[in-house]
Amino acid sequence: MDGRVVLITGAGQRLGAATATRLMDEGCYVLIHVRSSVDSAMSLIEESTARNGEIRGAVLQADLTVDEDVSRLILEVKNHPRVVASGLFGLVHNASFYSQGSFEEITLETFRSLNRLHMDAPFWLTQSLIPELERVQGSVVAVVDTSWGRAWEGLAHYTSSKAGLRQLMLNLAGELTGRIRVNCLAPGAIMAADWEAEHFASVLEKVPLGRSGEAADIASGIHFLLNNGTITGNVLHVDGGWTLNE
Ligand SMILES: NC(=O)c1ccc[n+]([C@@H]2O[C@H](COP(=O)([O-])OP(=O)(O)OC[C@H]3O[C@@H](n4cnc5c(N)ncnc54)[C@H](OP(=O)(O)O)[C@@H]3O)[C@@H](O)[C@H]2O)c1
């Protein structure tokens, strides 16, 4: 993937950071988008530089729920010298906010914020970056989840916005056929959020493989989807078989 440019949203920490690291080690130049994790993202780049002997990334900051920020981010990506020179090989919609609350407790503001993060921003980023992606036969990967079609306690606001993202991407895979490949990756129970750490073990009991995956498994799946030139309109489940049991 030498010199190929990939933008990953929400990549300063956790699964996004593992993906950024994997892609930098594969030779990509990664635009690491963050909202607040600037220091952590800078460390990823410094560590990659030490391993790989050259700078393979840059940090871009934006709150994806704020239109002015998204608009600025799009311009920064389009005008980035590496994108101007090499186009955009990959766009990975990874940024997310995972919280639990009963339906009566979730405010309209929270619901709208998740829709902005999981749907509006991916819509706008994808639409705006089509020329840069198309120029280099690039592709889009959206990180969704395994909630599709089922009810999850206290997660209606989260699962519905992820379902919207998934459908948006699959529809685009059809609409953009022959121009840009579009896929989704659905992680299972990989890395607990703080609020679910206590009951994560009971979640893992439902996973046929009996364990969570690794952040590196998600990175590997995204690397695969970006590189396989024939796969489009697919949802790759990286979930230890979790969807089989629900
Ligand atoms: N963890 C799992 O086991 C699991 C399971 C199923 C699906 N997934 C999906 O896999 C992806 C990665 O999971 P994760 O657990 O690593 O994600 P995460 O930690 O919940 O979120 C990733 C990043 O999203 C960014 N973000 C949050 N709100 C934002 C906003 N308003 N604007 C811009 N960025 C914002 C944060 O960036 P800053 O840190 O810079 O603020 C955060 O580091 C997500 O899409 C998630 O839904 C994860």
The ligand as an SDF file (V2000), in Angstrom:
LIG
                    3D

 48 52  0  0  0  0  0  0  0  0999 V2000
  -15.4570   -1.5470   20.5870 N   0  0  0  0  0  0  0  0  0  0  0  0
  -16.1790   -2.5470   20.1260 C   0  0  0  0  0  0  0  0  0  0  0  0
  -16.0990   -3.6840   20.6030 O   0  0  0  0  0  0  0  0  0  0  0  0
  -17.1240   -2.3100   18.9720 C   0  0  0  0  0  0  0  0  0  0  0  0
  -18.1840   -3.1930   18.7490 C   0  0  0  0  0  0  0  0  0  0  0  0
  -19.0360   -2.9680   17.6770 C   0  0  0  0  0  0  0  0  0  0  0  0
  -18.8290   -1.8890   16.8390 C   0  0  0  0  0  0  0  0  0  0  0  0
  -17.7930   -1.0390   17.0880 N   0  0  0  0  0  0  0  0  0  0  0  0
  -17.5820    0.1100   16.1840 C   0  0  0  0  0  0  0  0  0  0  0  0
  -16.2180    0.1490   15.8340 O   0  0  0  0  0  0  0  0  0  0  0  0
  -15.7750    1.5190   15.7300 C   0  0  0  0  0  0  0  0  0  0  0  0
  -14.5880    1.7270   16.6540 C   0  0  0  0  0  0  0  0  0  0  0  0
  -14.9510    1.3150   17.9630 O   0  0  0  0  0  0  0  0  0  0  0  0
  -14.2870    2.0080   19.2510 P   0  0  0  0  0  0  0  0  0  0  0  0
  -14.8560    1.3130   20.4270 O   0  0  0  0  0  0  0  0  0  0  0  0
  -12.8230    2.0780   19.0570 O   0  0  0  0  0  0  0  0  0  0  0  0
  -14.9360    3.4910   19.1080 O   0  0  0  0  0  0  0  0  0  0  0  0
  -15.0760    4.6230   20.1970 P   0  0  0  0  0  0  0  0  0  0  0  0
  -13.9010    4.5740   21.1040 O   0  0  0  0  0  0  0  0  0  0  0  0
  -16.4320    4.5770   20.8240 O   0  0  0  0  0  0  0  0  0  0  0  0
  -15.0520    5.9300   19.2810 O   0  0  0  0  0  0  0  0  0  0  0  0
  -13.9980    6.1710   18.3540 C   0  0  0  0  0  0  0  0  0  0  0  0
  -13.6970    7.6380   18.2930 C   0  0  0  0  0  0  0  0  0  0  0  0
  -14.8350    8.3810   17.8360 O   0  0  0  0  0  0  0  0  0  0  0  0
  -14.5320    9.7140   18.0840 C   0  0  0  0  0  0  0  0  0  0  0  0
  -15.7150   10.5700   18.2510 N   0  0  0  0  0  0  0  0  0  0  0  0
  -16.6970   10.4740   19.1770 C   0  0  0  0  0  0  0  0  0  0  0  0
  -17.5610   11.5140   19.0520 N   0  0  0  0  0  0  0  0  0  0  0  0
  -17.0790   12.2810   18.0160 C   0  0  0  0  0  0  0  0  0  0  0  0
  -17.5090   13.4870   17.4220 C   0  0  0  0  0  0  0  0  0  0  0  0
  -18.5850   14.1620   17.8600 N   0  0  0  0  0  0  0  0  0  0  0  0
  -16.7930   13.9730   16.3850 N   0  0  0  0  0  0  0  0  0  0  0  0
  -15.6970   13.3150   15.9590 C   0  0  0  0  0  0  0  0  0  0  0  0
  -15.2380   12.1840   16.4830 N   0  0  0  0  0  0  0  0  0  0  0  0
  -15.9220   11.6660   17.5120 C   0  0  0  0  0  0  0  0  0  0  0  0
  -13.6950    9.7630   19.3810 C   0  0  0  0  0  0  0  0  0  0  0  0
  -12.5700   10.5760   19.0830 O   0  0  0  0  0  0  0  0  0  0  0  0
  -11.6960   11.3650   20.1970 P   0  0  0  0  0  0  0  0  0  0  0  0
  -11.1300   10.2810   21.0890 O   0  0  0  0  0  0  0  0  0  0  0  0
  -10.6610   12.0230   19.3740 O   0  0  0  0  0  0  0  0  0  0  0  0
  -12.5950   12.3080   20.9210 O   0  0  0  0  0  0  0  0  0  0  0  0
  -13.3550    8.3090   19.6230 C   0  0  0  0  0  0  0  0  0  0  0  0
  -12.0220    8.0750   19.9700 O   0  0  0  0  0  0  0  0  0  0  0  0
  -16.9900    2.3740   16.0760 C   0  0  0  0  0  0  0  0  0  0  0  0
  -17.6300    2.7840   14.9010 O   0  0  0  0  0  0  0  0  0  0  0  0
  -17.8760    1.4370   16.8720 C   0  0  0  0  0  0  0  0  0  0  0  0
  -19.2550    1.7560   16.7700 O   0  0  0  0  0  0  0  0  0  0  0  0
  -16.9490   -1.2200   18.1480 C   0  0  0  0  0  0  0  0  0  0  0  0
  1  2  1  0
  2  3  2  0
  2  4  1  0
  4  5  1  0
  4 48  2  0
  5  6  2  0
  6  7  1  0
  7  8  2  0
  8  9  1  0
  8 48  1  0
  9 10  1  0
  9 46  1  0
 10 11  1  0
 11 12  1  0
 11 44  1  0
 12 13  1  0
 13 14  1  0
 14 15  2  0
 14 16  1  0
 14 17  1  0
 17 18  1  0
 18 19  2  0
 18 20  1  0
 18 21  1  0
 21 22  1  0
 22 23  1  0
 23 24  1  0
 23 42  1  0
 24 25  1  0
 25 26  1  0
 25 36  1  0
 26 27  1  0
 26 35  1  0
 27 28  2  0
 28 29  1  0
 29 30  1  0
 29 35  2  0
 30 31  1  0
 30 32  2  0
 32 33  1  0
 33 34  2  0
 34 35  1  0
 36 37  1  0
 36 42  1  0
 37 38  1  0
 38 39  2  0
 38 40  1  0
 38 41  1  0
 42 43  1  0
 44 45  1  0
 44 46  1  0
 46 47  1  0
M  CHG  2   8   1  16  -1
M  END
$$$$
